[in-house]
Amino acid sequence: MNATVLLFGASGFIGRAVADFLAHDARVGTLVKVSRRQRPHEADWVRHDLVEGHVDELVPLLRRVGPDAVINCAGRLSGDSVALVEANALVTARLVEAMKTALPTARLVVLGSAAEYGVVAPGRPVTEDAAGDPVSAYGVTRLVSTRLIELAAGEGALDAVALRVFNPVGPGLPPENLLGRAAQAIRAAFRSGADHITLGPLDAYRDFVDVRDVAAAIGAAALAGHVPQPVLNVGSGTAVRVRDAVALLVKAAGFVGQVHESDGAPARSRQVQWMAADVHRIRDVLGWKPTHDLDTSIRASWEG
């Protein structure tokens, strides 16, 4: 196999991990990375803004590169409803329509989220067949994206897959998620000499998965010969109390101060007290399973 892969969102947290994975995958002959900003003197990067660009601008790019697989790792975790719709839902719609025109036989892989499920029953990992009932604007926009992929795949209009990524952690962890905010707070405490940090409530349970394992799942979905199911969970399969994950981060950082918990939680997660992925489908379909344990992933999150 000597596949050409076009990777959108290549400069982001997950995108960087995917780019690194694909760069070392013998199945990939050419990797073209896409950024919103011009990157001079880097021949394997091209400039395109999925949010601002139109379908008629995307089609020539797809035809010029001629990829066997297109991966979109771009998107937004926060912002107002308009920004979230544009970055998470409208972008997928543009990719689907452009690929129908330019590359109807190529594989399209987009990222979804555990937030698409909303509130689930504690103690039972959620399967891909569970009804989506998001409780945040973020989850709604990711669910719209996934539904567009399901429709395109179900109609036979496109070879498309949506990967519902749960809570990614690992090298390059950004401050937009809880552990990223915790790491940011610890670093600020080290700089100021503070003896404590304050975070939101830490009593919820989440499924943390290493971003390098997520990258491997994305690569597998992009390069597999056939993917019979258009929606796949990507998680560890285990729910971990957030307070315990933060404790691992505190230990990795060598922080000896206290961790205080405030009353407020982000709107996109406050109603969801327990979440874990059922990963049987992705194991059956792609032969994928996570290889990094949580302690290793969190140490890598701190070390960068």
Summary of the structure (lengths in Angstrom):
residues: 304
radius of gyration: 19.0
end to end distance: 32.6
largest distance: 59.0
contacts: 1042
relative contact order: 0.15
helix: 40%
strand: 19%
